[in-house]
């Protein structure tokens, strides 16, 4: 018969108590047939996902590292460009470009990171560019606004381990409303999609998650680009 031995530490003075719960059911605690250390709930499980923090509204702020966080995976998308209005005549407005995407893993996160979530590009006779999203060395990648009938052009952010260029916006159609080429151009898609559709006689729809705004159809206005996005995955 094997035996169970509990060995005290000669240098310590604390008393360790094994307490049973308030239960009327017999339980058996089976020890593994191997050498090791008993883990408790106070022991940190390295690499475990603790929480995800997201910033979806344009603006700035500071992320502060919680006490239990060691590593972070940061994903960032810049703001999308605005689609163009139809400024009269046959041509329709072009779609805005999407914001670029960047990702970086930081094994030992800093105490805090200042951040900026890129603004959405406004629509107009020429759509304006979105704003850059900035955090932990990631910067740039703003989606270009549609200058008119032409679609906006995407750009590539810097500072990430992965940096992906935002999708270009489609040009506006040159035909009359109701024909094959009588619609505004679709906005460019970001890493998360979210591009706005081009309008016919309706306005172009707005982008989300950094997607480009859709161009306005015949006689209609374009859609704004989508604001940028930051996601911080926090690990023990």
Phi, psi and omega in degrees: 000128175287161184236161175247123180242132174251117185252123177281169177254121185296338183271344184268160178238355181286156178250122179260123184249131174264111186251142177266152178282171177280092186215150176252013183248134176289138179232153177236125176260112183262122179277144178287152179273065180196161178273139179180190180240136178288127179271143176243173179294344179278348180280128181288132176267101186301136177085358182284135176290124183264313183193166175234125177255132182234141174237117187242357182249135180302138180150186183233164180178196180223128172270130180248131185290125174294160184298329184270359183268134176248307185244156178222145169247118185250130175239133185222139176234134178282167179291145180276153179281154180280148175282160182267148170290158163281118186265020178107151184084192186283316187299143177261166183286148177278160178274148177284158179276156178278157173286147179285162184244141175221150180220141177212138174254131180240111187295321177235100186289150174289167180300326179202160175225125170286146182219157172226124173268121185300139180285159176282143176285136181281154175271160180177189176301332167225119182295147180268159181287154173285178180261153178287144172261132188230129174190137172050042179090348176279136180204165175080197176085012182298138177284135181284143176283154178288125183283352183163239177289331180287152177280154176290159183251135178281159176230167183252128176289170177233164173096349179268163169291326173240130178229120185238130179293141175289148181291144178288152172280152178278149176289156176286155179288158181251003181263175177286159177304136180093350176263175182302324184252029184258030182233156172291157180285146175289148174289158177288148181271137175273183177305328180261012184081232171074016182280145178279149179272149176286146181269165172258270170267358180261169178290155171288144183278154182283152176274164175224159180049044177082004178289152178284149177284147179284151179281152178284142176282193183303113178078012185239165181268161178273176179258151178288157174286166178275141175298159179291184187206139174231134175233128179241110176269122186256129183238148178286000000 
